[in-house]
Amino acid sequence: MSLTKMYDQSYEKEFRDVFEQYWKYITNNKVTKEQIKSCQDYILKQVANQEIFMLLSIDNNTVVGFSIFQIDNEKSDWNKFTGYGFIREFFIVPTKRCKGLGKELANYTIKQLFSMSAKNIYLDTAKNAKDFWLKCGFVSTGKFDESNSNEILIYKKEK
């Protein structure tokens, strides 16, 4: 049985384990344990302060993925489009992909952001994930993030 729920501290260890897999995946294992822990601590501090939010994908009582998101504002450390929802990080462990968990997590994240009054939602995506996000309803802006060269996609609120 799978479900999506907001992060709470009872899932900290599992989140840290999955986040370590994610960080190693996106850096091709070119990251130290100290760098991973520092990033995890920073994220969890921001979640505790409600500067950012986190949803967990749970399958058979095990955390298998997460979505980290925010509403951009002047105080955000990443603020490209004030008032827009921003999906900062998104990951499903490779062994659980192509089973609908990512789509479920993406849809729940979109609903959460719009319930928080996001004007629209954007993200930047690597080439290997672009098709997934297009299937979730995002469209290309034709622009690329200057910091990582990832393409910026947008999900427009239905009127």
N, C-alpha and C positions, 0 to 999 in steps of 0.2 A: 504494500500500500504506500502511495506517495502523497506528500502534502507539501505546501509552501507556507511558511510562517515567518513572522518577524523574529529577528535575532533576540535572544535573551541570554544572560550570563551562564545559564545551565549548559549552553552549547559551546562555551568558549574553547575547550580543548578540541572538540571536533572541528570547529571553524578553523582553528590554528593548523590542524593537520591538513585540511582541504586547501587552505590558503597556501601552505608550503608547497603542495603539489602544483597549484596554480602559478606561483611565483617562479618555481623551477621550470615549469612548462613555457612561460612567456619569455624567460631569459635564457633558455637552452642550458639550464643548470649552471649559469654563470652568476651565481649569487651565494653569499655566505649565510650561515645560520643566523649570524648577528644582524645582517641586513634584513632578513625575513622577519625576525623577531621585532626589530625596530619598526618596520612597516606595519606589522600586525598590531603592535602597541598603539601606534599613531591612529590607525583605523578604529580600534576599539575605544580609544579616548574620544574620537569624534562621534562615534555612535552613542556613547554614554552621554555626551553633551548635546545630542540631537542636532549636530551640525550636518551629519549624513545619516543615512538609514541603511539597514541591511535586512534582506530576506534570505532565508535558507531553504534549499530544496532538500527534503528529507525522504528517503526511500527505505522502507523496512526499518524504521527507527534509527537510521544512520544518515548523517549529513553528507550529501553527495554534490552539493553546489551552493552557490551564493550569488546574490546580486547586491551591489553597493550603489546607492543612488542619492541624489540630492535635488533640491530646487536651487538653481543658481541665484545668488544674491551678492551684494557688494562685499560681504564678509567671507564668502566662500574662497577657499584656497585655489579652487579651479572655478572660474566664472567666465564663460564665453558668451552666454546669452541670458542676461538677467530675467528671471521669471520663468525660465524654461526648466523642465526636468532634465537631469543629466544622469545617464546610466554610466557610472564611473568604471565599474569592474563587473564582470559577469563570467561565471565559470561553472561548468558541470564536469565532474571527473570523467576522463575518457571512457572508462568501462561502462558508464551509465548514459552515454550519448546515444542519440537516435532512438530513444524510447519515449519521447514526448515530455521528458522532465524539463528540458531547456525551454520549450515552447510554453509550458505551464508556468515556469518561473518568469519568463519574459512577459507573458500576459498579466500575471499578477503584479509585476513591477510597474507596468504601464498603468494598470488600474490604480495602484497606490499613488503614483505620481499625479495622475489627474484628480484623484480625491484630495490631494494636497494643493490643488489649484494651479498646477503647471499649465502654462500657456500652450506649449507643445513639448515634445521630448526629443532629445538628441543624444548621440553617442558617437564615438569614433571607433572604427572597426578595422581590424587586420583583414587582409584579402581573404584568408581562409575562413572567416566567419561572416563575410558580407552576405552570401546567399541566405544564411540562416536569418539574418536581420531583415532582409528584403521579404522573406516569407512571413515574417512577423508583422509586416505592414510598414516598415520604414522605407524611405526613398532617399536616393542620393542627392546631396546638395551640390555635388561637383567640386566641393572644397576639401582640403586636406589639413589635418592638424599639423601645425608647424613644429611641434615638439617631438612628434613620433612618426610623421608621414602617413598616419592612418586616415582613411576616408571618413568624412563626417556625414552621417545619415540622420534623417529627421523623421519623426512620427507626428503627423499633424492631428490635432484634436478635431473630431467630427463636429460639424456645426449643426 
